[in-house]
Amino acid sequence: MSLFISFLTPYFIMEKLKKSDRKLVAGLTGAAMFLFLLSPTFNDEGQIIFSFERFGANGMFVAIIVGLLVGVVFYLFSKMSFFKESSSLPDFIIVWFDTIVPITLLLLAAWLFTIVGSFDLYAAILSLFEPLNYIGQSFAGFVIITFISVFLYSFGISPWALYPIIFPIWMAGIEQNANLLSQGADPSFIHTFETMMAWIWIGGMGTTLPLVIIMLLIAKSNHLKAISRVTIVPSIFNINEPVVFGAPVAFNPILMIPMWLNGIIIPAITYIVLSMGVITLPAEVMQLWYVPIGISTYLVNTDISGLLLLLVNLVVSLIIWYPFVKVYDNQKVNEEKQPEEV
């Protein structure tokens, strides 16, 4: 996971900044620098030894920092060249020579830090972010982080912007659960991607499948009836951009409020129930978020009791959405009754 991120981060930075001619070199440099900064050791035969756990979720912090650093350095050096624009040399040769300097500087810096300076960036970052992991796994951290994601989404801001912070918490949590299970202990880390997918994101972030169901059953306005028919299938597969931007929920003061309430109440209920130990916590990676809710709930832990929690969350969310949908539907009905302006 971490090795992929160290490659893909500078690769896509170069692509987004329209420097595609050096994205592959940037990605390979990121991977090489990441391997340096894992602080490998050497045995008596001179072989390089890596700690395998550093390639997992715990190494994602290092991978993200390395990827961003490589992307920035490569972009800065892309503004200068050893050759004039009128050069007759092939482009790949020009790019290769122009990237020698950033490659050398980055790998030399990594070598000086780890081999010469004996500085373990992995251990330093892990200790720096340990409080964040602790907060993220607490009840308050779980609810607040979930709410912030929903809050940003209600303003049309993709929650992916928070993933560099949230995703390592998720991956570290599921990794710790797997380790505990392998040692014969019960998993204890609640804040994982699998938890979100199984019990909280019912129809997508913001718990929007109940919204679509209500619109489908009770909406009288042509607009909401049409939206519900179009978005019910995507919502079943946890794709909710059509309803969030089609109803719309985003920037809609009537529907934003229940979305926020879902972002607080549903994770609070889920955390409290899961902390009681009556439902088996996920201990295996299951990233198939597009699997319909209910099926995904069972697959993350193969525990039938988890479906009861899902049912409770679904009913609570329906209660939250219902009065707001009624108000918005009445508003849309009145708008549709008004004669169109000529």
N, C-alpha and C positions, 0 to 999 in steps of 0.2 A: 504493500500500500504506500509506504513512505517513499520508496524508490521511484514508483510511478509518479508520485506528486512532484518529486524533485526534478523529474524530467518534463512533466506536462506543464508545470507552472511557467517556467521561462519560455517554453515552446509556444504556449498560447498568448503570453504577453507579447512576444514578437509578432505573432499573427494579428492580434488586435491592433497593434501599433503600425501595422502595414510594413513590417520588416520580415516578410515571409522567406526571403532569401537566406536568412541566417537563423531561422527558428530551430532547425534540426541541430545545428552546432550549439545553440544556446541550451537546448534540452540536454544534449550529451554532456555539456559542461556542468549543468546543474546536477546531473546524476553523479558525475565524477567528483564534484566538490562535496556532495552529500556523503559519498563513501569516505572521503578524507575526514570529514567532520564527525563521523561515527566513532572516531578514535580507535581504529583497529590495533590489535597487538600482533606480535610476531613470536612464533615458537622457536625452539632451538634449531630447527632446520630452515629458518628464514621464511616460513610460510605465513601469509597474512591470515589473521583470525578475526572474524567479525562476531559480535554478539547478536544472535538472530533476533532477539526481542526488539532490537533497535530498528529493525526494518518494519515493525508493526505499527500499531496505533500510536505508541509512545514516541515514535520518531517523526510523527507528522509535523510537530512544531518545528523541528529542525528543517524538515523538507520544505515547509512553507517559507521559512525565513531565507533559506538558501535559494529557493526558486525566485522569490521576489528580488533578492540581491542580484542574482545573475541576470534577471530580466532588465533591471534598472541599468546595470553596468553595460550590458550589451546595447541597450538603446542609446545610451550616452555616446558610446564609441561608434555607433552606426552613423553619427553625424559627421564623422571625420573619415578620411580615406588616404591611403598612400598613393593613390592613383588619381589622375584627372578624369573627368567625365568623358573626355574624348579618347580615352585609352582603348586600344584595339584588343586588349586581353579579354578572354572569356569571363563572363560574370562570376562563375564559380571560383575562378582563380583569384579574382579581386576580393571576393567575400572571404575566401580562405586566408589571404594575407591580412586583410583588415581585422579579422577576428583573432589573429594570433596574440595580439596585445591583451585584450580582455581575458582570453583563456589563460594566458600566462600569469597575469596579475591575480586572477581569482584563485587558481590552483596553487600559486605560490603562497598567497595569504592563508589558504587552508592548510598547507603544509607547515608553515611557520607556526600557526596556532596549535596544531595537534602534535606534530612530530617533534618540532623544536621546542615549542612553548609548553607542551604537555597540558594544554587546555582542553577540557572535555566539554564542548558546547552542548552536547546532548544532555549531560547531567545538569549543567547550569540551567538550561531552558526548562528541563523537567522540574527542577526545584523552584524555578521562577513561576511556573504555571500550576504548580501543585495546589496553591490556594484556589485557583480558578476551577480546577477539577473538583475540589472539595465543595466549593460553593455550588457548582453546577449539579452535584449529586444531592444537595440538600433540598428540603421541601421548598423553601423560599427561592432558591436558585432555579429549581425545576420550573416552578410556576412563572417566575419573572422572565426567564429566558424564552419560554413558550409564548408568553404574552407579548414580549417585545417583537418577536417574529410576526405574530398575528397583527400587531399594531402597525408595523411597517407595511405589511401586505395590504392592509386596509387603505393605505395611501398610495397603492400601486407600486411600492418599492419591493423588489424581489427579496425574499428572506435569504436567498443565496448569498447576499452580501455579508451575512453573519456566519456563514458556514466555516470560514477559516478558524473561528473561535468555537463554534458549537460542535462541528464534526469530530475534532479530536476528543472532546468530552464523550461523545457517543461511542466512538471506537474504543477509547480506553475503558469505558464502562463495560462493553460487551466482552472485551478481552479479559478483564478482571473476573467477570462472571464465568467465563470459560475456564479460567485458571482455578477458580474456587470449585467448580463442578468436577474438574479433573482430580482434585485433591480430596474429593468426597464430601465437600462442604456445600451448603446451599448458596446459590447466587444472591448477592445483596445489593448490586448496583442497579438502581431503577432508571436513571436517565440514560437511555440508549435510543438509537434510531428505531430499533424494533419495538420499543414501548410506544413511541410516538405513532408508528405505523399501525399498531394493533388496536390501540384504544383511544387515541386522541385525534388523529387526522382522519376523521370519518368523512370520507368524500374529498379530502384534501385539507391543507392547512386552514384553520379557522372553523373546521367541522361544518362543512357546507352541504353535505348530502341531506341532512334533515331540512335545510332551507329549500332545496329542490323538491323534496318529497311534499312539503307543505304547499309550495306553489303549484305543484302538479295536482294536488287534491282539492285545494280550496280557492285558488286564484280565480278571479272573475275578469280581471283586465286582460285584454288581448296580448299585451306586451308580456306579462308574467307567465301566462299560459304558454305562449310560444317559446319563451326562454326555458321554461321547465321541461318542455318536450325535447328541446334541442340538447339540453345539458344533463339529462338524467343518466344517459349511458356513460358519458365521460366521468360523471360524478361517481358512478359505481366503481370505476377504475381509478378513483382518486385524482382525477384531472379536473381542477376546479377553476382554471383561468376563464373558461367560457362564462361561468355564472358570476364570478367575481367582477369581471369587466363587462358582462352582458346584462345583468339584472338592472343596474350594477350594484355591487356591494362597495367597491372602492369609491371613495369620495362621496358616498351616500350617507348623510347624517342619520337616516333612519335605520339602515341595515348595518352600518359600522358598529353601532352600540352592541347589538347581540353577538356580532363576531368577536368583539373584545371580551364580552362576558363568557363566551365559549372558550376564549383563550386563557381565562382565569379559572373558571369553575370546573371544566372538564379535566384539566391536568391536576387540579387540587383533589378531586374525587379519585382520580386514577392513582396518584401518589399515595394517598391515605390507605386505599384498599390494598395496593401492592405491598406497602410497608408492613401490613398485618401478617404477611406470610401465607395467606390463604390461596394465593395464586402463584404458580411457578414463574419465576422471572426468566426472561429470555437469556440464553447462554450460548447461542449460536448466531453467527452473522446471517441475516435474512434481509437483504436490501431490495427485495422485489416490492417496492412501494405501490406499484400499479396493480398488484393482485387485489381483487375486490375485498372490501372490509368484511370481516367474518371469516373468510378463508385465510387471510393473512393473520388474523388474530389467533386462529388455531395453529397455524404453521410455525409461529414464532416460539411456541412452548408446548404444543400438543397437549394442552390442559383445557378440558371442557369448561372448567370453572371460569376461565378467562372470557368465555362467551357471555356469561352472566354479567360481568363487569361491562362488556361492550353494550349489552342491552340496556343497562342502567344509564350509561353515558348517552346512548341514542335517545332514550326517553327524556332525559334532562335537557339535552340539546333541542329536541323538538319543542319542549315547554319554553325554552329561552327564545327561540326564533318566532314562535307562533304569533304573539301580539304585535310584534314589529312588522311581520309580513302582512298581517291584516291591515295595519295602518297604511303601509306603503301600497298595498293592493287597492285600497279605497282611494288613495290619492291618484293612482294611475287610472282608475275607472273614471274619476271626475275629469281628469285631463282628456281622456278619450271622448267624453261626452261633449266637451266644448267644441263648437264649430271651428274648423280650420280657418285661419286668417287668409284672406285673398291677397 
